[in-house]
Amino acid sequence: ECSPKTAGLSLALVILAGLFPLLMVNVTRHVINQFDSIENIRSWLTGSGVLLLLTIIGREAIHLLGNLIRTFHEGRVSDYVNSRAQQIASSADMAHYESSTFYDHLYRAGFESDQHVIDVTEHMAAIVSGTITLLGLLFLVGRYSSWLPIVFFAASLPVFLTLITQSH
């Protein structure tokens, strides 16, 4: 259970986390292009250098805010799952309490299941964020040459296939 505000904020942070690598590429390109010579370093440091610094600070702020929201959700999910497990355990027939299998399931429900919910949520957020970054980078690279995204995709297939075979 979470409020619509925190869910919306979490989604916005996932999208921003996916877009920040693209922003970093564009800001870095701008910073490098603005650096003419070593004699002009003072104006570079007060202009483009500050822009790069603000981008890095923004990325870290989003990461910190994401961690705070994760901690908030982790506590709420843990409390909810544990209270549901206790409700179900208290309504169970007393004959189940004589079984060691029941205690094993009760332990798993109380101490492991809340972390699984958080893990699934984090993995889905990472997939969404990574997909946004991948599509954006393919678009950026595709502006230089239309065949480069195809080469990147083909080069990543062996790694993807290895991950798939190793996970099973």
N, C-alpha and C positions, 0 to 999 in steps of 0.2 A: 504494500500500500504506500503510495506516495501522492503528494498533491500535484495537481496539474502544473503549478508553477515550477516545482523542482523537476518534474519530468520534462517540461519545455526547456528549462535551463540546461538540463543534462543533454538533450538533443542538440541545442544550440552549441554547447561546448564540443560535442562530438563533431559537428559540422565544421566549427572553427578549427578544431585540431586537424581535420583533414585538409582544410584550406591553408593553414599556416605554412607548410612546406612550400606551397606555390608562392605565397607572399614572400617567403625568405629568398626564393630563387629570383623573383623580380626585383626585390630590394637590393640583393647582392649584385645583380647585374647593373642596376642603376648606380650603386656605390662605386663599382669598378669603373664604369664608363665615365663617371664624374671625376675620377682621379686622373688629372692631367700630368702633373709632375710633382716632384718632391718639394718644389718651392711654393706650391699652392696648398700645402698640407693644412694650414690653419683654417682656411675657408672650407676645405673638405671635411675636417673634423667637426666644425660647427654646423655643417649642413647635412651632407650625406652620411657622415659617421654617426650623427645623432639619430638619423632615421633608422639606420641599422641597429643601433643600440635600443631604440624604442621598440623595434620589431622583436628583438630578442627578449626584452622585458615583457612584452605582451604575450609572447609564447609561454614564458615561464609563469605569468599570472594565470593564464588559462589552465596550465597544468596544475598549479596550486589549487585553483578553484575546483577543478575536476576531482582532485584528491579529497578536498573538503566535502564535496557532495557525495563522493563514494563512501566516505566514513559515515556521513549522516544516513545514507541509505543502508549501509551495512548494519548499523545499529537497529534501525527500524525493521529490516527484514529479519534479522536474527531474533528480535523480540517477538515478531509475529509468528515465525515458524516454531519457535520454542513454546509459545503459548498454545498454538494449535496442537502441537505434539502432546503437551500436558493435558489438554482437553480430551483428546482421543484416548490417551492412556488412562485417564480417570474414568472414562465411560466404558472401558473394556471390561470384559468378564473377568472375575478374579481367578478363574482357572488358567488364564493366560499367564499370570504372574509366576506360575510354577515352571514355566518353560524357559530354558536359557535362550532359545531362539527369539522369544518375545523380547527379552532384555536386550539382545543384540540389535533387534530392529528398533527398539525404543532409543537405544544409545545413538544409533545412526540417525534416526529422525531428529533427535535433539541436538546433536553436536556436529553433524556433518552436512545436513540438508541445507541449512541456511547459507553455508559457504558455496554450495553448488549453484544456488540461485544467483548469487553475486558473480560467480565465475562466468555463468552463461551470459549474464547481462554485460559484463566487461568484454567478453569475447565478441559479442554481437556489435558492441560499440566500436571495438577495434576493427572489425570487418568493414563497418560502414565508413569509418574514418579513413582506413587504408584504401578503400575503393574510391572515395572522393579524391584522395591524393593521387592514386594511380591514374584515374581518368584525367585529372588536371595536368599531371606531368606528361601523359601521352599527348594531350592537346598542345602543351608547350613545345614538346619535341617535334610534334607533327607540323608545327608552323615552319620549322627549318627544312624538313624533308618529309615527304609523305610516307616513305618506306621505313623510316626509323622506328615508329611505333610497332610495326610488324616485326622488325628485327628484335626489338626488346621483348616482345611477346614470345617469339620463337626461342629466344635465349633463356627465358624464364621457365619454359615447359619442362626441361629436365629436373629442375629444382622442385617444381610443383609435383611432378610424378614421383620423385623420390620421397617427398613428404607424405604423399598419399600412401605409398607402399609401406613406409616405415610406421605409419600410424595404425595400420591393421595388423 
